[in-house]
Amino acid sequence: MRLPDPRRIGRLVVELLKQGLTPEKLALSIVLGMVIGVIPVLGATTVLCAIVAAAFGLNQPVIQSVNYLVYPLQFVMLIPFMRAGEWLFGSPRLHLSAQEIAAAVARDPLGAISAFWTITMQALVAWLLFAVATTLVSAPMFTLLLRRVARARAQRVTA
């Protein structure tokens, strides 16, 4: 078996790091990493971020890093998204904590999916509303900030 050329691997890594480095793409990578990172579906964020980054030509390392940074917030936001979904759909309140839900998922993933299907779909609708609003507000703000940083950096280099 022949080993891959280390120079080729190095070039691929550099290309991956350089992908999506415009202020707009970096801003979207950051915002979508945050938004997807709190989706109320445990275990889905890494794959979703990878798919979104590939589909939109975003920076894969940035979106995944932000996703991992906000990972604790996924647990914090799980119950609020469920409560918002219950409110949106007028459903009865589910009396479980995030720890109980995580334990049920760890114990029997398929059983948990079946048991929590409706509340998860309602939480996803609440999350989707949150995600759209957050992205529409945050992406332009991060873009402006990153453009200013890029301009300041360019002025320092030319000075």
Rosetta blueprint (number, residue, H / E / L):
1 M L
2 R L
3 L L
4 P L
5 D L
6 P H
7 R H
8 R H
9 I H
10 G H
11 R H
12 L H
13 V H
14 V H
15 E H
16 L H
17 L H
18 K H
19 Q L
20 G L
21 L L
22 T L
23 P H
24 E H
25 K H
26 L H
27 A H
28 L H
29 S H
30 I H
31 V H
32 L H
33 G H
34 M H
35 V H
36 I H
37 G H
38 V L
39 I L
40 P L
41 V L
42 L L
43 G L
44 A L
45 T H
46 T H
47 V H
48 L H
49 C H
50 A H
51 I H
52 V H
53 A H
54 A H
55 A H
56 F H
57 G L
58 L L
59 N L
60 Q H
61 P H
62 V H
63 I H
64 Q H
65 S H
66 V H
67 N H
68 Y H
69 L H
70 V L
71 Y H
72 P H
73 L H
74 Q H
75 F H
76 V H
77 M H
78 L H
79 I H
80 P H
81 F H
82 M H
83 R H
84 A H
85 G H
86 E H
87 W H
88 L H
89 F H
90 G L
91 S L
92 P L
93 R L
94 L L
95 H L
96 L L
97 S L
98 A H
99 Q H
100 E H
101 I H
102 A H
103 A H
104 A H
105 V H
106 A H
107 R H
108 D L
109 P H
110 L H
111 G H
112 A H
113 I H
114 S H
115 A H
116 F H
117 W H
118 T H
119 I H
120 T H
121 M H
122 Q H
123 A H
124 L H
125 V H
126 A H
127 W H
128 L H
129 L H
130 F H
131 A H
132 V H
133 A H
134 T H
135 T H
136 L H
137 V H
138 S H
139 A H
140 P H
141 M H
142 F H
143 T H
144 L H
145 L H
146 L H
147 R H
148 R H
149 V H
150 A H
151 R H
152 A H
153 R H
154 A H
155 Q H
156 R H
157 V H
158 T H
159 A L
